[in-house]
Amino acid sequence: MIGVVGLTPAWQQIMVFNDLKLDDVNRATEVHWCASGKVLNCGLAIHSLGGNAVTFSPAGGMNGEAMKRRFEKSGARAVWIDSTVETRVCTTVISQTDNRITELVENSRNMPQQELDAYLSCIEQAADDFNLFVLTGSLPEATDPNYYRSILEKCDKPAICDFRGPGLRAILDMNPLVVKPNRSELEMTLGRPLESETDLLAGMQELLEAGAQWVLVTQGGEDLYLASINKSYKYSSLAVPVVNAIGCGDCFTGGLAWALDAGMSVPDAVPFGIAAAADNLQQLLPAELNERRVRNLAAQVKRTEI
């Protein structure tokens, strides 16, 4: 079973327009609401693939209640930590005429320390039930960057870590199974640009030498890179129609975790992450994946050892 951990869920609005014009009145042709944010998207992705996961998430106020109801309607399992902080609202705006997708993101506000402590306690009490943990998303404002480290100290299990910056550096010596930044997040974590493939692989090696077992770097619709101390791979991306890009990285993480939990090696599991992201890209609402489609897409991914 997979434990999905993250502190920044969202109550997500998706608005579709025929032709969005700035400085004008725009009337949506479709409006949808869904449970989202990296932690919920990842948990929903695993559930939609038939995986066994429990998502740990805070939820606060009316937005949080609506988010909980929508998440639970899917049949996915969650442990909710009630919060005095209203759950944020994020909005995706899609203009169909020019195929442009705009994200309006509300940052998560500071969580009181007692709520952070309650969250950590819930995970610690359940840790023995899980084979794998996913830690995903940025931390709320003013949260100690070592917070994810505190979670890993309580849960001695393999972990996929999908976050960046000081928090990522703080957990590398704990030998996480997979560290998964995108290229810009890796640049931010290292504090320098990575302009060539050689630069990128060198940056990945830095994280490996600091303790990560595998480093996986995504690049949007471009090739992906995976490396351990001894091996490096490049994976082809998949060209599919674009409907909505929201949650693609989270579905990648969910697909990867699902494949690992099924017993695959990290190199063999990566195509399922790529396929889950590609399947998500073709759907209007995030994390509504289909196992058959994902398996078919995964078979199309090409892997090259470099």
Helices and strands as residue ranges (DSSP letters): E 2-5, E 10-17, E 30-36, H 38-48, E 53-60, H 61-73, E 77-83, E 89-95, E 100-104, H 113-126, G 127-129, E 132-136, H 147-154, E 159-162, H 165-169, G 172-174, E 178-179, H 183-190, H 197-209, E 214-217, E 224-227, E 232-235, H 248-261, H 266-281, H 291-298, E 303-305
